[in-house]
Each structure stands twice: as C-alpha cells, then as structure tokens.
Amino acid sequence: MNRSWIRAAVLVAIFAAGQVRAATLYETDFESFTPGTDNLVGTDGWLATNMGEGVHGIDDEIVPGLGNTAFLGFSPPTIQEEAPPTVTVFRPLNYDPIDQDRPIIQFEALIAIADSRDDPETPFDESLRKDRFFISVYNMEGRLLAAIVYDNRINTFGLWRNDGTASSDADLEFIIDEPQFLFFRIDFESNTWSAFLDGIPVFTDAVFNGSGQKRDLGTIAAEWTLSNRGAPGDNWMLLDDWIVEAIPRATEPFQISKIEVTSEDLVELTYPADKGFTYRIEFSTDLENWGELPNSPITAEISDPAATHTDPDRADGQRYYRILRDSGN
C-alpha cells in the first residue's frame, strides 16, 4: 500500500467544505396575482380578515420597476367595537421547525410604509391618523409568538420588537415611502432571533417568544392596527419578494474525522452526518477530474457522528477524496 496516497487523501478530505441549503417553505413576488383590490386573498393560499372592504389587494407598478406588489391599508376597514382594530393578511405555512430538524426559519420581504395624506377637506390629526403595521409570527394554534412593528405614530415612530408579551424600541427608524428589505432569522430551539433592515441590525440574538407559547410556525402575517377606529389614517404597507425558508442545524465546520485502510486494503472515510443532509463522495487521481464513488450520494436518515463510506476500488497509485454536503433540497 502506498502510504503517500493515504496522506494526500487526508489533506484533501479535511478541507472539503459543505454548503447548507435552505428548504423554501413559501416564496412569491406576486407577479402571478391579478392586480386589483381584494385580489391578494384567494390566490396561492393567501387569507385575510376584512374581505371585500378594499383594505388589501394587488397593485401593478405603483412603484416603478417593482411590477406587482401586495398592499395592506389605505381604505378604512369595518371594525366591530368588540373586535381588535387590526386587519390581517397571511399565507398559512403550518410547519414544525424542530420536529422537521430544521430549527432555523429565515424570512425576507421588501416592505414600505406609505404615510397618511393631508386632505384639506378632512382635518388631519397626526396623533390619530398614523397607525402601526406588523410582520407577525404565529404558531399553529394561532397564538402570537413575536412581531416586528413598523410604528408610524408621531411619538413612537420607528421599528419595535414584540416578544409576544411586550414591545421594546429597536432604536432604528424605517424610511417613509421607501421600499426596504426586512430580513429576520429565528432559532426555534434556542428561542432567539435577529433582524436586519437593508443589512443594518435591528436587533441580534434577542428573545423570540417570551410568553411560553408552543414554538412552531403557523404563519407569518402582515397586519395593520388602527390608532383611531372612527377615522383611521390612509397610511398603508407595501409587500413584495416574500420568502420563508427553513434551515437544518448542521455540524460546523464540516470535515472528515478519520480516514483509514481496512483489513481488505480498502479506504474507509469517517465523517459526521446530520439528518436530512446529502453527502456526495468524490475521488480524483489528479485533483482536476473528479468522479463519484459507488453508492454516492447518500442522504442521512439519522444523525451519526461517525458515518462511514468505503471506496470499493483497490486501484494502485495516488487517490484523493472529497465529500460535499448539502441539504438535499
């Protein structure tokens, strides 16, 4: 046996990095939706309160270059006295991140808040005609877990974080009438999350849900809460490029833990395998041309800190190995 072959194989295998890919739970740019008031609901599984009242729908080129976008707000809704003064649009997901071994949920959307207009025929009371908008996370029981609040009111303007029990000021302001990307990442196992607006931290590693509710993912909703039931403002929220992804927690950094020769003079690779990941094992004799070993790729059905794969070829000469990992989605 040529031992330089084994040493070279170790060198390559240890530095064979893996890539974590997300599983897309839902994604839309609203281009397939028909423009018009009330046309958000009923397409692609979207639901809402206050149907038929013109308070949500699909715009076409309201912002040049964006194409179709969804909207929430603008027109006054009908609010019953006993009901919360909130209008909600949502697309159910019904996903258990922990049970599916994908405890990380990522959300991104292009969001803008358009301010209420000053109508000369209608007295403009800024304390009453500016409202709050939410991107809210609910569990499968319909319980609020957490939310990011776009507060358009005068004295509390800016972004706020709600953990299901209370809100706290994030000390960051959004820009009125300007679409900005909101991104947040939730760790359902550690009960923490981080959020960014156009890449600027809103908060990092904060408590996600502080109310003790069951942590699974029912939906991520857009919501409009009125400051004044009788004469709400005509401010509104724009939504576009909406995506929700689930990510497994992998062993990082990924590397080969052992490589050895069996009693049959075959090379056996040992590596940590994480459930749901796919491992593609390749070999080369020149570090330029690579081929897959037999019985590769392999998707791990369970997590195994010492998974093995054996090269059945006892070919003479130098041989290099690498293992590529992804989520298989």
N, C-alpha and C positions, 0 to 999 in steps of 0.2 A: 504494500500500500504506500502510495506517495503521500507523505505527511504534509508536504507543501500544499497539496490540494486542500486538505482539511483547514490549514491555517488561512489560506486565501478565502475559503468558503465562510469561515467565521467573520473575517473582516467585512465582507460584503453583506452578510446576513444581518449583522448587528446594526448596520446603518440603513437598513431597508425600512423606510418610514411608511406609516399607513395614513389614510385620509378618512376623516369622519364625514359621512354624508347625511344630510337631513332627510327625513321622510316628510313629504309635503302633505299636510292634513287638509289644507284648502288654499286655493290661490285664484285670484281674479283681478283683471284690470278693467272689468265692467264693459269691455268692448262688445261682448256678445249680448248685452242687455239693450232693450229698446228704450230710447230716450223718451222721457215723459214723466209727469207727476204720478206718483204711486206705482211706477214701473220697476222699482227695486224689488219689492215684495212679490213673490211668486215666480221669480227667476232663480234658477240654480240653488234652490233651497232656502232663500232668504225669507225671514219672517219679521213682523213688526207689530207694534201697537198703533192705535190711531189710524187705521186703514181708511182710505177714501177721503182724507182731510187735507191732502196736498202738503203734508209736512215731511215727506221723504219721497225720493224718486231718483231718476237718472237725468243728468244734464249732458248736453252734447257741445263740446268746445266752449264751455263757459270760461275756461282758462285756455287760451290759445295754445295748441300743441299737445294738450293732455287727452284729447278725444273724449270718450265717455267717462264721466265721473259720477259717483253717488253723492246725494246730498241729504242732510237732515236738518230741519229747522225752517226758518223763514216765515211760513204761514202760521197763523195762530191755531193751535190744536184745540180740540174739545177736551176739557179736563173736568171730570166729575169732582165734586167737592170732597168726597171721601177717598179719592184716589190720589196717589203721589203725582205732583205736577211734572211728570217725566215721560218723554217719548223715547222708545227704544227700537232699534233695528239690529237684527242679529242673524247669524247663519250657524245653526247647530253643528257641533263637532262630536260631542259625546265620546270622549277619548280618555282613557285612564293612563296617564304617562308612566306611573310606577308599575302598574300591572303589565304594561307592554314593554317594560325595560327600556323605555325612552323617557327618562325623567326630566329632560330639558325641553322646554317649549319656547320657541322663538316666534315673535310677531313683528311684522313691519308693515307700515302703510304710509302713504302720502296723505297728509292731513293739513287742512287750512281752516281757519275760523274767520268768517266774514262778519264785520261789525254791523250792529243795528244802524239804520239810516235815520237822519234827522229830517222828518217830514214837516214842512211848515204848517200843514193843516192839522197835524197831531202834536200836541205838546210833548216834547222829548224830555223825559225824566230819566237821566242816565242811571240813577240808582235802581230803577225798576225795569228798564228795557234792555239790560245786559244780563246774559244768562251764563250757565255753566254747561260744558259739554264733557263727556266722559268716554274713555275707552275702558270698558269694564270687563273683568274676568269672572265668570260664574261657573259653579260646579254643576254636575249632572242633576243635582237636586234643586237647581235654580237658586242657590244661595250665592250672594256676592262674596267673592274671595278678595278681590283687590281692584283698584282702578287708578288710572292716571287722569287727572282732572285738568281740563282747559278752562280756567276761570276767567270769564270775560268781564266780570264786575269791576267797578272802579277801585274800590278799596282793597280788593284781594286779587287783583289781576296777576295772572301767571300760571305756571304749572304747579300742581299739587299731587301728592301721593296719598292714596287711601288704602289702608290695610284691612278693610272690612269692619273696622271699629271706629277709626278716627282718621282725619286728614291732617297732613303736615305739609308746610310750604317747601317746595323743592328749590326755591331761590333761583329760578330760571324762568325767563319770560319767553313766550312764543311771539311771533311777528304777525300782527293782524293782516289778513288778506294775502298772506304769502304761504304757498304750499311748502311744508317741511316734512322730512321723513322722521317718523317716530319708530324707534326700534326698542323692544324690550326682550329680555331673556329671563325665564322663570325656571328655577330649580325646585321641582315639586318635592324632592326628597329632603333637601336642606331647608325648604320653606324660605328661600331668599330670592330676590330678583334685582336686576339692574336695568336702567332705561337710558336711552340716548336720543337727543333731538338734533338731527343733522350732524351726528357724530359727537355732539357735546354732551357730557354726562348730565343727566337729570338727577339720578341717584345711583349708587352702586352698593350691591350686597345688603340691601335693606330687607327687613322682614316683609315677606309676601302677604301671608294671611295671619292676622292677629286675633281672629275670632274663634279659632278652633274648629272651623267647618272642615268637612271632608275635602281633601285636596285631590280633585280630579277635574277634568276640563269639560264642561258642558258647552260653553260658547264664549267667544269674545265679542262683545256688543259695543255699538256706538249709541250714546244716549244724550238727550237734551233735557236739562232740568230748568224749568222756568223760575224766574225770580218773582214774577207777578202773574197770578192766574188770570186776572181781569184784562190786562193789557200787555201781553208779552211782547218782547222785542222781536224784530225780524232778523236778528243775527242767525247765522247758520253754519254748519260744518260740512266741509268737502272731504270726500274719501276717495282714494284711488290706490292702485297697486297693492292690494290687500293680500298678505300671505301669512300662513300659520304653519310652522314646521315643528316636528318632534325629533329629538336627537338622543341617541343612546349614550350612556356614560361608558367610555372605553378606558382600558388600562393605558395610561400615558406615562412616559413615552413608550411607544410600541417598539420592541426589539426582540431578537432571538435570544432566548435564555440559555440554550445549550445546543451544541452540535457534536455528534459522536459517531463512531463506527460500530455497527452491530457485530455480533458473532458471525454473521453471514457476510461480513465485509460490505455492508450497505450503509449509506449515510442516513442518519436519522436526525431530523430537526425538531427541537422542542421550543414552543413559544406560548405565551399567554393568549388564550382565545376568549373573546367576550361574546355572550349570547347575541345572536342577530347579526353579527358581523360575518362577512365573507372573506376568506383568505385564499389568495391566489399565489401559488408557489411556482417560481420560475427558476430555470437554470441557464447557464451560459458557459462556454469554454473560452470566450474572448472578451467578455464584458460589453460586447456590442450587439450581438444577436442573442435573443432570449426566447426560450420555449417553455411551455407549461409542463410540469411533471404530471404523470398519470394520476387520476383521481383528484385533480385540481381544476377548478376552485372548490372549496369546502365552506359551507355555511354552518357555523357553530349553533347547535341546538341548545346547549347549556354552556355556561361559563366554565372554563377549565384553565387553571393557572399553568398546566403542563401538558398542553395538547401536543401531539407528535405527528409527524409525517415523514415517511421513509421514501428515499429515492430507490426504486427497484432496479435501476441500471447500475451494473458494476463496471461501467466503462473505465478504461485506463486513462490516465492523464489528469490534467488540472480541470476542475469544475467549480464554478461559482454559483451561489444561490442568493435569491432574494424572495421575501414574502411581502406581498402587497395586500393591504387590508382596506376594505371599505364596508359600508353598512349594508350592502346588498340591495339598496333601493335606488 
